[in-house]
Amino acid sequence: MRMMMADSGSNEEVAVIGNTDITPAESENNIINTVVPLVALCDRNILRFKLPMVERGTALLRKMEISVAEAEKRMGKNTVNIQETYTVYLVETRPAETVPEGGTPAAPDTLWRRYSEFELLRTYLLVTYPYIIIPPLPEKRAEFVWHKLSADNLDPDFVERRRVGLENFLLRVASHAVLSKDKIFFLFLTEEKGWREAVLETGFQDKADSRLKSLSAMFRVKNPDKRFTALKQYSDELNTVISQLLRVRARVADRLYGVYKVHGNYGRVFSEWSAIEKEMGDGLQSAGHHMDTYATSIDDILEEEEHYADQLKEYLFYTDAVRSVCRKHELIQYELEIAAQDLAYKKQQKEELVTGTVRVFSLKGMTSKLFGQESQEQRESRLAALEQSIQEGEESLKEKNRECQEFVRTAWEDIERFKEQKDKDLREALISYAIMQISMCKKGVQVWSNAKECFNKM
Amino acid sequence: MSAGAPRGLASSGQKPITEILHPLSAAEEPLTVPVSGGGDKEAGLTNGTPVEKSSPASVSSLFNRLQLDDDLETDARDPYASTETRDLFVTVDDPKKHVSTMETYITYRVSTKTTRIEFDLPEYCVRRRYQDFDWLRTKLEDSQPTHLIPPLPEKFVMKGVVDRFSEDFVETRMKALDKFLKRVADHPVLSFNPHLNAFLSAKDLNKRQGLALLTKVGESVKHVAGGYKLRARPPEFCAMGEYLDTFAQKLGTIDRIAQRILKEQSEYLTELREYGSVYSSWAGSEEELRRPLEGVAGCVTTCCGALEDQCENMSQDFLPVLREYVLYIESMKNVLRKRDQSQAEYEGRLEAAILRKQEDRTPALVAVAFSVLPQMPVEVEKCQDKVECFNADLKADWERWQSNKRQDFKQLLTGMADKNISHYEKVRRLL
């Protein structure tokens, strides 16, 4: 299986996966799973953020509830016998709305998945549904973090945020009208063993287009669809602006953290100072405590803000998915244009043959001039062959045209859906961000008015 | 100038201070000039005795009264707003730049309004430069050594490091000078100093005379300080000294923290500005989301404005107050030092006197005691007075400091709260 993957040179997407933490074959065969005692990696009650709510519009979601309930650290050995630690996530599914009144909910079906398996699933979807904007996975490594945040893959906070992100990914796929019906996706949720084989059996790697091919298409397409060009431009812009936003936000968070934490020093000085004061002592002392509270409050504030950053990040990664659809369209358009060109050339040849005139300088024209006209039979057979070829070309062009139109239709449908989803999600994200800011302000006002009271008592 | 009656009362009530304290400061002169002859001593004694007989009690009672005044002031929240006991109002404002061939300097307008009879007119308006303030302070320090003279802003100005003529610098300095003069004018004793009168009212200050005197006095003080070692410093002054040391240290830390906060805040501001502009550039490429994104950008911009105000508030109002207090502590330490010196001189002289008496009339110890006695009370009284002056001044100043501190923190906190509230409201407007 691995050989096949490595051999398929055209299969860049999968090759990328092969380079990531571990290939499917490795995790299946070579890792001796030594389960580390179950640790709840984070207090989920505190950190459990809700990503944009997905509507239960699809049949699948009406049928089952999906969640990524837990994360767990495991140790194992990889192919080269090196000990490594990795994280697995518990995918839980349970029948939805089948709980009778007063009855206990059915025990969920659970299975463990690694991040690399999520990646494989996504690649499969990407290749199988080129006209759909496939929901992105949470970031592989923490990006756009501010200094206090750990960039370590095993950091509990990071793992928890990734857990939320993976759950969100599954819910996004499950709520998609087309993707939710995919059999492989269903197996991902329900079959722990044998899923990987099932994915690879679909032979999706063969269908994958190499980046090189799509890159050349990008430069050669003669009549690009204006809508797709605009979309591509838009997603580029979005990508730039969100990454810039995230970068600046990280710096803003850094500075804000600094401002708050430096205030914490007041706490210490006030309490030291209070020791030498009589009337002012008490007020200073308690004001100092409030300053400490103020300094500590930033931790929660920024932790919450990280959630907003994750929401933005999801859309940053979405831009790649959008661009991937655009790229697919370019490829199809390119193929169409090639077919049309081919046909046009053949038709021209035929015309030359029929009229005997050579419009353009060609080798054939030269040979006919040099060696005299070919015989009638030869001409007839050549004409017939050309006729045949033109017919085929026309068929193929028709086919390509249909394919292209179909692609544009389905893709645009999904793009419209995506746009709507994006506008809704981002609007919600902005609103929740604003609410977050308001609560931050309230906290600030609270602490400062407490401190003010203490100062007034001095 | 509406409440004339109470002010007139207050001024007549305060008048005795000058009468009592002028001789006291006059008696300072024979004390600082090295004396050897007995005749000089006699003269000093006869000069001083009539007044000083009554002075210790009356001075302390006076200070008690003044302290009451101060308490009243502290209760009245804003010490500068309460006009009940005030009859001298000064303001420093309107800085002007003067460019001449020799030098470039800034003058400030010093306006005075008063009902005191020591002033010929009820209103004055003069222009003074930093040098003149410096002269006034030296004069005050010179003529009223027992008092805590409020500090002037630092002279520092290293060329190139600080632009002496920048608006910010002039503004800050002007505020500090205003504070200095107000503190002097509000001081129950210093405000009656003739030098202040001259400073506020004279068209031209004659500064030469004062400067010459200063160097002489300064030298003699130095001379005295070198010669004697203190026997026992009263514990209250030790405590005061220790307090000042610790307080200075804490104040220094607070100053450092505040500066650090200011730095962090201004960096935060820089980032926040960029943050806002990213949002607005994003708004440019969206259709549906344009409005909310522009909203966020707008909020961030208003936050920037609020933050800017806060930074300015801090560097313009908060930090200078801290600085002033650092300088204030220095002045206070200075006064304490002078007190120590006078105590040292007193102790030294007492010792010398006892020794001499012992040499003259060794057997008649009782007589010695009696002959020294009339001399001793004078010295003791002087010192006592001084101690009380210091004490009262420090206490009065302490009260003032407290109320100021409270005021400043209130200001800072209100600024902070305002910032948060405006931020909060702006964000809410978006929703």
Interface residues (C-beta under 8 A of the other chain):
Chain A: Y234 E237 L238 V241 I242 Q244 L245 V248 R249 R251 V252 D254 R255 L256 G258 V259 V262 H263 N265 Y266 V269 E272 W273 I276 E279 M280 K419 D423 L426 R427 L430 I431 Y433 A434 I435 Q437 I438 C441 K442 G444 V445 W448 S449 A451 K452 F455 N456 M458
Chain B: Y243 T246 F247 K250 T253 I254 I257 R260 I261 E264 Q265 E267 Y268 E271 L272 E274 Y275 V278 Y279 S281 W282 S285 E288 L289 P292 L293 G295 V296 C299 Q402 K405 R406 F409 K410 L413 T414 M416 A417 N420 I421 H423 Y424 V427 R428 L430 L431
